Amino acid sequence: MQTSEAHETRPTLAQVARAAGVSEITASRALRGGARVARDTLERVQEAARRLNYVPNRLAGALAGGQSRQVAVVLPSLSNSVFADVLKGLETRLEQAGHHLILGVSNYDPQREERLIAELLTWRPAGLVLAPANSTELTRQRLATADLPVAEIMDIDRPAIDLSVGLSHRGAGRAMAHYLLGRGYRRLAYLGHDITTDPRAVARRQGFEDGLAEAGVALEAALLMPGPSSVTLGSQGTARLLGGCPPGGLAVYCSNDDVAVGAFFHALSQGLSVPGDLALAGFNGLAIGQALPQPLTTIESRRERIGEHAAAGLLARMRGETVQPVDDVGFRLITGATA
C-alpha cells in the first residue's frame, strides 16, 4: 500500500520559516502570539503555517523553557449546569489571553481527582483550576509544591493552597435560615442529595442549622437521598420526607435548585399549595428554578463570575503580580415566590 505524500512527514517550524521568508526564531515568536513581531511578518508566518498545515509542539516549547499556554481544570461534574457556567467564565477570560483549557472530571471522587491532577501536572500547565471534591492530603501536598498558580474555586470556607475564589457556603446557608425565620417559619426541614463527597453542600447545611440555632430553632426533620442531586431525586425525597413530616406551615431547605425543583413538582402532583402547604428554598439560582410557575426562593451562586475571577487571578499570578489569596464573589438571595 502506498502512503500519500501529505502524510509522509509532519511540517516543521523550519519549513514554515522558509515559506514565510523569516528566521525560525521569528516564526516561533509569531506562532506563540506575535510578541515583538511586526504585523505583516505575523500575517506571513500565520498564512504559511495554515498553508502547510503546521501544528506547533506546545509541550516541546514548554520543556525548552517556554511558557505553556495550557491551563488544567478539574471539575466534579459536567452533567451539572453549575460547572458549565463556571467553565464558560474561565474559558472566555483565558482564551482572550491566549490560553487553552485541559479538562478533567473527578465525578466527586477524591481518588480520581488525585490521579487526574498527578497526570495533568506532567503536562506542565501554566496554571491549574480545581473545584475540590474532598481533596486528599496527597493532592493538596502536590499542588502546594507544584510551582504554578492554583485557583481553588466555588468556596472560600477553608484555607487556600494558593488562590481561593468563590463564596462562603456556610454563610449562604445561614442567610437562608435567617430569611425563612424572618418570614415566620418555625417548622423547618432539610432535603439533600448524597453529600459524602460534596463539601460545599455540607457547609450549606451546617450554616443553615447554625442560623436556626441562633434563634433557638432546630430542624424538625432531615433526609439525605442516595445519589447525585437531580429533579427526580428531589421529587422522590419530598415524598419520603412528607411521609413522616406532614405539610402545613413546613419549609424545606433543599441542598440545591435541582432538588428543590423536584420538590415543587411533587407538591403539584399531590395538590399541595406552594408556599401555603409547603414552602421551598434551594441554592444556585438556576434558570429552571426561576422559570417555575412560582419562581424558586434560592441563593444565586454567581458561577460565571467565579470562573472569570479565577482566570483573572491565575493570569495575574503568571505575570508575577501579587494577588489576594481569597476572592469572595459573594452571593445574592432571590426571594422568589416559594417561601
N, C-alpha and C positions, 0 to 999 in steps of 0.2 A: 504494500500500500504506500502511495506517495503522500508525503506531508506537504500541505500547502505552504507556499513561501511566506505567507503572512504570519504563520505560526512557528517558523524555524527559529527565530531569535526574538528576544524581547528588546524593544527600542531602548537605547541607553541615553544618559544625560549628554554624553559627548556628541551623539548624533543630533540631538535637539539643538545643542550649541552650534554645531556646524551649519545646520539648516537655518538657524536664525542669524548666523554671522557674528556670534559673540563668543566670549570665553566660557568655559564650564562654570567658573565661579559666578559670572554674571547670570548665566542661565539658572544656576542653583538658587541665587538670591531672588530672581524673578519668580520662580516657581514656589518659593517659600512665602510669598506675599508681596514681593515688589519693593522691599525696603531699600532705599538709596539707588533705585533703578529708574531711569528715565521712562516716561510713559510710552514713547514709540518703541523703545527696546523691550519693555514689558510686553507690549502687544505682539511684537515679532516672536518673542520666546513662547508666549502662550499659544499663538497660532501654530508654530512649529510643533509644539507638544501635542496639540489636537490633531494635526495632520499625520503625525507619526504614531498616534495612539499611545503616547508615553504616559506611564503611571509612576509617579515618584515613589521611592522606597523610603517611607517616613521612618520606619524602625532603624534603618541604616543611618539615617541622619541623626537620630537621637543617640545611637550608640557612638557616633563620631563626635558627640558633644553638642549637637544642635538641640534646639528647643522642640520638644514633642508638641504636636498640635492636637493631641488626643486628651480628652478628659473622661475618666472612668466614672460611671454612675451605677450604683447598686440600689435598687428599689425592692420593696417587699412584694409588689404585685403590679401587674399591668391590667388585670381584669377590673380593678377598681378605678373609676374615673378620677378619683382624687389624685393619684400619682401621674395620670396622663396630663392633668393640668400643671402639676409641678414640672414635669418633663418639658412641657411647652415653654414655660418660663425660662428654664435652663437653656434649652436649645436655641431659643430666639437670641438671648444675650451672648451665648458662647459662639454661635455661628457668625454673628456680626463681627466678632473679634478674630475670626479665622480658625476657631477650634471645632473639633468634631467629637461626638459622644460615642463611647463604647459602653454598651448597656448590659447589665447583668440583673437577673431577677432572683431574689432569695426565697420567695414563697414563704416568708416569715419563719424560715428555718435558720437558726444561728449557725449550725454546722455548715449548711450550704453557703451562707453568707461568708463564713470563714474561708471556704475553698475558693469562692469566686474572687474575693479580694486578693488572696495569695496569687491566683492566676493573673488577675488584671495588673497587679504590681510588676509582674515580669515584663510587661509591655512598656514600662517606664512612662506612664502618663504624666501630663503636665500638672494634673490635679485630680482629686477624687471627691465625689459626692456620695454620701451614704445616708439613707433613711434607715436607721438601725432597727434590727429585729432581735432585741436582747443580745447584743453582740457578745461573743465570748471574750475572755480576758486575752487570749492569743491574738484575736483580731485587733483589739484596742492597742496591744503592745506593738503589733506590726505597723499600724497606722501612725502611732506616736513616733516611730523611728524610721518612717518611710522617706523622709527628706523631700516632701512635697506638700503643698497646701491641701488640707482635708476639710470639707464642709459637711457637718452632720446636720441634716435638715429635719423639719417638721416640729421638733420640740426643743425647748431650752431649759427643761426642768433638771437636767443632770449636767455635771461638768463636761465641757467640751474637750476633745482631743486637741483641736486647733481652732476651728470656727464652728459656731452653733447658730443656725438660722431657723426661726420658726416662731412658735408661740408657747405659752405655758398651758399645757393641757389640764394641769391641776387647777390653774386659775380659771380656765374655761368651765370646768365642772362646777367650781364654786360659784361662778357668775350665774350659771343656770339654776343652781339651788336657790340663790338669793332672789332671782326673778320669779320662780314658781312660788316661793314662800310669800313674796310680795303680792302675788296675785291671789293669795288667800288659801292656797292648797296646803293641807296638812296630812292627807293620805298620799304618800309618795312611794313609788316602786321603781326598780331598775330592771331593764331588759337588755341583755347583751349577747354578743357572739363569743366564741371561744377566745379568751384574752390571754391565754398562757404564753403566747409569743407576740402579743401586741402591747408593748409597754405604754403606748400613748392612751389606749383605751383604759388601761389600768389606772393611769394617772387621772383621767377624767372622772372615773368612778370615785376615786379617793377624794378628789376635790369636791365632788358633789356631796358625798357623805360628810366631809368637813364642813361644808356650807350649811347643811341641815343641822349638824351638831351645834353650830354656833347659835342656833335658835332653839336648841333643846328638842329637835325633831329627829326621829330615826326612821329608816326605811321600813315600810310595812312588809315589803317582800322584795326579793331579788332573784332573778333567774338568768343563768348563763346557758345558752344553747350551744351544743357542739357544732363545730364547723365554722367557716368564714362567714362574715356578715353578708346578708342578701335580703331582698324583699321577701322571698319565701320564708327564710328563717324568721324574719320579723312577724309574719302572719302566724306561723305555727307557734312561735314563742308566746305571742299575745294570747292565743287560745289556751295554752297551758297556764300562763300566769293568771288569767282571769278565772281559771278553774278553782283556784284557792284564794283569790283576792278579788272579790266582786267589784264591778264598776259602780259608779255613783260617787262623784267627787274625787275619783282616783286620778292622779297624774303620774304618767310613766315616762321616765327619762331613759331614752334608748342610747345604745353605745354609738350609733351614728345614724345618718339620714336613711340609709338603706333599710335598716331595721325599723325605723320609725314609719317609713312609707308602708312597709308590710303590715305594721300595726294598724295604720289608718285603713288599709284595705280590709283587714279582718273586722274592724269596727263597722265598716259599711256593710259587709256581708251579714253581720249579725243584727243589723238595725240599730246599732248604738250611735248616739249622737256624740259628735266631737266639737267642742270640748265638754259638753254637758255631762254625758255619762263617763267619758274617758278623755282626759287631756293627754297630749303627746308632745314630746320635745326630743330633738335629735342633736346632731353635730355634723358640721361640714358646710352647710349651706348649698347643697346640690340643687341643680336646676329642677330635677324631678320633684323634689320636696316643695319647691315654690310654685310648681305647676299643678299641684293638687287643687281640688275644688275649694279647699281651705288651706292656704299656704302654711307650710310647716313652721312651727316655732323651733328655732335652731340657732346655732352659732356658726358664722361664716369663718372658715379657716384660712382664707386668703392664700390659696395654694399657688397660683401662678406668681404672685408676688414673692413667695418663698423661693421659687425657682430662680426668679430674676435676681433677688438679693444674694442668693448663694453663688450664682455665676459672677456677680459683680465683686463679691468678696474674694473669690478664687483669682479672678483676673488682677485685682489689686495686689494680692499676695505674690502672684507671678511677676509683677513689676517691681517687687521688692518693697512695697508700701506697707506701713503698719496698719492693721485692721483690728477693730474692736472684736474681742473673742465671742461676744454674744450680740446677735442682731435679732431683736424682738419685733416682729412684724405686727404683733397684736392680733385681735380678733374682734368681730362685731356680732352682737346679739341681734338676731332677726326676730321680732316679736311674733310675727305670723298671726295665725288665727286658730291654732290647735291647742293653745293653752293660755 
